[in-house]
Amino acid sequence: MSNVIVLGSQWGDEGKGKIVDLISDRFDVVARYQGGHNAGHTIIIGPKKFVLKLIPSGILHPGKQVVIGNGLVIDPVALFSEIESLESAGINVAAQLRISDRAHVLFPAHQLMEKRIHIGTTSRGIGPCYEDKAGRRGIRIADLLDLESFPALYAELMEEKITVAKAFGIEGPTSPETVRSQYQALAERLRPMVCDTAEFLNATIKQGRSVLFEGAQGTMLDLDHGTYPYVTSSSATAGGACTGTGVAPTRINGIIGIAKAYLTRVGGGPFPTEALNAQGEAIRERGNEFGSVTGRPRRCGWFDIPLLRYTAMINGFDSMVLTKLDVLDEVDQIPVCTGYRGFEGMPSTVRDLERAEPVYECLPGWRTSTEGISRYEDLPSKAQEYVTYLERKTGVEIGCVSTGPERNQTIIRPNSRFSDLTR
């Protein structure tokens, strides 16, 4: 059986949660490998809507084992809020979830530190927590569970945070002692779910069972390969799946990228194909383009071929999922960016990307509903032409097309690489 990575190929919010949920029943374990509770995966099953921030989307399948890998930063308060919400819906989270003892712990002080940052982040403290990880002063889940060592480690970390807060004139409402007591209590609730998840995942693969690796955010928000500094603080690319779980690259059998039929972005940073007009507003409303974590309106624009070629190169996509095709049902002419005037490939600085002038080709819209279509041949001919055009221009097959938010509103193309990897 295949071990497959599923990740975003644009600036996040591509619909990864739905696709992971769709194919989770075909894998034995689902593992998340980076990010924190700044990423929201929205999943709709009939009348029920779930917004998952830390827990892998496979949790919605009864009995499915899911893993929070070492590459994440975990706010225990946010995690237990999510767990309680799922348990109230009848999901036995404690029996399904395993948490890495090497993941880092996010504290309220990290959220205070993020007040110094002004690039459109979610202000959840993710970046400062990763800063502590890179600075070798972070506290990991294993440290939190160590009753003897944790108080001293925590006091040392808070001393540094208090010094920085005073220097920047930042004030917080919660005392360090109160937080320490709260987190020590949460540690005991965490303990039964914590293990060496790298050992668990490698043992799973050695037994011939399959793992689906779930990314958060999107490739263009990757710390190394994204539009730096308007990026997240972790490795959102396929390579991050290995460092974020402890599974070797040689154990990966395929990589699937998720892309919207148009493009969105949240927060600051360059966006060459942004539609700052009525069409952009119409896409936002029709696509319900508002952040699942923050509720912020997403910036909307047109599909970007150079961007997708770049992320396909970085990740090595075997297949691509095209989501929200139905959002374009009412568009007469659909612009697609085929290049940036004066640039070859993806500019390396945000200054160059801000200056990049997109070159567009317009494709005819289909002006009829595609919502809920589940067979490729039932798509309007112009919609099929749009899919084929994107395949040809990006050089990546589109093996799956989403035509609505629910599981059954999906086309899986037979004889595709996507079908082979997820069968």
N, C-alpha and C positions, 0 to 999 in steps of 0.2 A: 504493500500500500504506500501511497505518496505522503511525504512530509512537505507541506506547502506554506509559503508566506503570502499573506494578503495585506496589501498596504496601499495608501493613497498616492496617486501620481501627480497631484496638483498641490494646492495650498490647504488641503484638508477639507473636511465636510463633504467628501465625495459619496458617502453612503456605504462606508466600509461595514458599519454595524449590521445593516440589512444583509449584505452578502455573506458575512461570517455566520450570521444566524441561519441563512438559507442553506449553507453547505456543512454546517457543524455536525449534522447527524451522520455525515459520511466519514468523520474522523473520530478517533478514540479520545483525543485530548485537544483542548483549545488553549493556547498560551499567549498572553499579552507580553510584549517585550520592552516597551518604553513609555515614557510620559507619566502623567499623573492625573489628578481629577480636573485638569484643564481641558480634557478631551471628552466630548460627549458622543456616544453612539446611540442614535434613536432607532428603535425597532417597533414596528406596528404589527400586531398579530390580532386580526379581527378587530374587536372594539377596544382592545387593550394597547396602551402605549407605554413603552419602557425606555427610560433614558439611563444608559449605563456610562459611568465615568471612569471607574477603575476595574471593575469586574469584566472579564471577557464575555463577548456576546453569546458564546455557547452555553452560558449558564441557564438560558431559557429552555434548553432541551433537558427533560428529566433524566437525572442520573449522569449527565455528561460531566466528566472531570475537566475543570478549568484551572489555569495556573496564572498567578501574578508573578512575573519573573523578576530577576535581580536588577534589571535595567530600569525599573520604575521607582518613583518616589511616592511614598504612601502617607497620606494624612489619615490616621486611624479614625478620627471623628467623622470625616467624609466617608470613609470606607464603611463604618458601621451604620451610618445613615442610609447608605445604599443597600447594605445587607438587610436592614430592617424593612426597607421598602419592598425588596424582593420576597422576603419571608412572609410579609403580609399578603402577598399575591400567591402564596402557597408553594414557593420554591425553597427547597431544603439546601440553602447555601452552604451551611457548615459541612454537609456531607459531600459537596461537589468541589469546594474551593480549596486550593493549596497556595500558600504564600511563601515566597522566597525569604529565607532568613538573611539574605544578603541585600535585599532591597533597602533603600534609605528611607528614614522617617522624616516626614515634613511636620514642622511645628508652627504654631501661630506666629512666632517671631519671624519665620521666613516670609509670611504674608506682609508683615510690617516692613521688612527689608525691600519688598517689591515696590514700595511707594517711591523709591528712588529711580525707578525705571519708567520711561515714558515712550514705549514703542507699540502700545496697543495690546499688551498682554492681558490675560484674564485676571491678574492680581490674586492668583491662588497660592503664590509663594513657590511655584515650581522652579523658576530660574534660580533664586537664592538657595534652594535646597540642593540643586545640582552644583551650584558654586561650592557649597560646603563639601560635596562629594569629591569634586575635582581638587579642592584645597586640602583634602585628607583630614578634615575635621568633622565630617558628617557622622551621624549616628545611624546605625543599621538596625533592622528588626532584631537581629541576634543580640545586639547591645541592649535594646529596649527590654528584651526578655531576661537579661542578666540582672537579677535583683541586686547583686552586690556592686556591680560596676556602673550601672546606669546613672545613679544620682550624681556621681562625680563627673562622668562624661557630660551629662546634661548641664551641670553647673558651669563647667568650662565653656561649653558652647554658648550658654546664655550670657556669660560675662562678656564675651566678644560681641554678641548682638546688642547688649545694653550700651556698650561703648560706642558702637556705630550709630545706634539710635540717638544717643545724646549728641553726637557730632552733627547729625543731620536734622536735629530737632524733631524727631519722630516719637510720638507717644502711642502706647498701646494700652488697651483697657484691661488686659488680663495679667496678673502677677505670675512670674516664673514658677513660684512654689505651687500655685493652684494648678497650672498646666502640668507640672511634673506629677502631681498626685493623680490628676485625671488620666494621664498617659500610662502611668503605672497600673491603674485599674483596667484600662483598655488592653494592656499587654496580656493580662490573664485571659481575657476573652479571645485574643488573637492566638494564644499559644497552641491550642489544638489544631489550628489550620496551618501552622508554620512548619516548613521542612526545607531540606536542601533540594530545591526544585530542579537544579541542573542534574542531580543524580536521578531524580524521579523521571525527568524527560528522557534522559539518555537510556535509562532502563526500559522505558516504554518503547523506544525505537528499537532497542536491541531485541526485544520480545517480538518484533515484527508488527507492532501496532503503529498507528499513524498519528501525527501531530499537525494541527493547523496553527500557524503562528500569526497573531493579529497585531498589526501596527496601529498607532494612533497618529493624529495630525496628518501631514502629507510630506512628500519628498521635498517640495520647495520650502518647507519649514525646517528641514534638517540643519543641524548646527554647522556641519561642514559644507554641505552641497546646496543649501537653500539660499534665499536672498538675504544674506547676512548684512546687518545685524537684526533684521526683522524676521527672526526665526525662533524656534523653540530651543530648549537647552539639552536636547537628547538626540540620539541617532534614529531618525524616523525612516531611514532607508532600509533596504533588505539586509544590508550588512549588520544593522542594529539588532536583527533577530538573533544573530549568533552571539554577539557580546551581551545582549540583554537576557539571554536564557541559558548560556553555557552549552549550547548545542553546536557542533562543528559544522562548517559550510558543506563538508562532504556528505552530510546527512540530509541536506535539502534537495528535494527532487523537482521543485517548480516554484515559480514566482508569478503571482497574479496582481496586476495593477488595477486600481479602481479610478475611473475618471468620469466626471460629469459630462453631459452632452454640451455644456457651456462651461463657464468658469466662475468661481467665486473666491473671495478672499475676505478675511476678517482682520481688523486692526490696521496698523500702518504698513508702509512698504510699497514698492513699485508694483504696478498692475497694468502692463501695456495695453491689454484689450478691454479695460474697464469701460462699460457703457454708461456714461454719465448723462443719460437722457431718459426719455419716457420708456424706451424699450428696456433699459436696465431696471427701471422701477417695476415694469410689468413682469419681468422675469422673477424679481424678488418676491412679488406678491403671489404669482402663480406657483412658484417653487417653494413658497414658505421659507424663504432664505433668512432665517433668524437663528442665532446660535442656540443650540440645545442646552448649553451650560450657562451662558450669560444672557441670552435673549437679544444680543446685539444684532442689528441688521447687517447682513453680509453684503459686501460690495459685489456687484454682478457684471459679467462681461462675456466675451465670446471665446470659443475654443481656440487654444493656442498650440499650433503644431510644433514650433521650435521648442516650447516648454516640454511637450510630451516626448519629443525625440530625446531631449536631454535626460528626462527622468527615466525613460526606457533604457537608455545607455547606462545610467548609474546603477539601476536595479537589475537589469537583464530580464525584463518581462517576457514570460512565455505566452501570456495571454492578457487581455484587458477586458474589464467589465465597463460598459457604458451605462451610466445611471441617469435617471430623470429625462429620458428622451421625450416623455409625454409633456414636459414643461414647454417644449418648443412647438407644440401642436398648432398654436395660433400665430406663429411668426411667418410672415410672407417671404422674406428673404433672410437667410441665415449667414451672417459674415463668419468666416473662418480665417484666422491669422495664419499665413503660410510662411512668414519670415519677418525679420526686422530690418528695415532699410539701413544699410551701412554696417551691419553686423553679420558675422558668420557664427552660428551656434548661439550659446547662451552667454550673455555678458556676465563677467565675474563680479562687477561691483553694482551696487544699487544706483549709483550715479549714472552709469552707462545704461542700465535698464530703464531708468526714468526718462532718459533721452531717446530710448529706442522707439522708432515709429513703426507700428505694425503695418504689414502689407496684407491686404485682405482679398480673398475670393468669396463671392456670394453664391450660395447654393439656394435653389428654390425650396420653400417650405412645403409641407404636405397638406396643411390646412384641414386636417381631419383628426379625430381622436385616435390616439394610440394607447390610451390608458387601459391597463389590464391585459393587453395582448400577450399571449404566452407562446405563440409560434411565429418564427421569423417570417415565414411565407405570408402570414396574415398582416404584416406591416404594410402600410401604403408604399407604393414603389419609390416615391421621393424620399421616404424615411429610410428605406433600404439603401438608396443611393448615397444618403448622408453617411450611413454606417460604413459602406464600402469605401467612400472617399476618405474618411478618417483612417481606416485601415491602411489604405494605399499610401497616404501621406506620412503617417507615423511609422509604418513598417511593422506594426504589431497587430496580430489578429484581435478582433473583438469577438470573443467566444460567448459572451453573455450580455444581454441588454435588459435593463430594468425599466419597466413601463408603469411603475407605481410603487407606493411605499410598502405594500404587503408582500409576504413571501411568495404568494402565487402569481403576483404581477411581474413575472420574470420570464425572459426567453433564454434558454440554454441551447446554443446551436449544436446540433449533433455533429460528430466527427471533428470537433474542435479540440484544441489543446486544453482548453478550460474543461471540457467534458471529460477528457482523459485524466486530468489531474484530480478531479473531484468525484470520480465515479465510485 
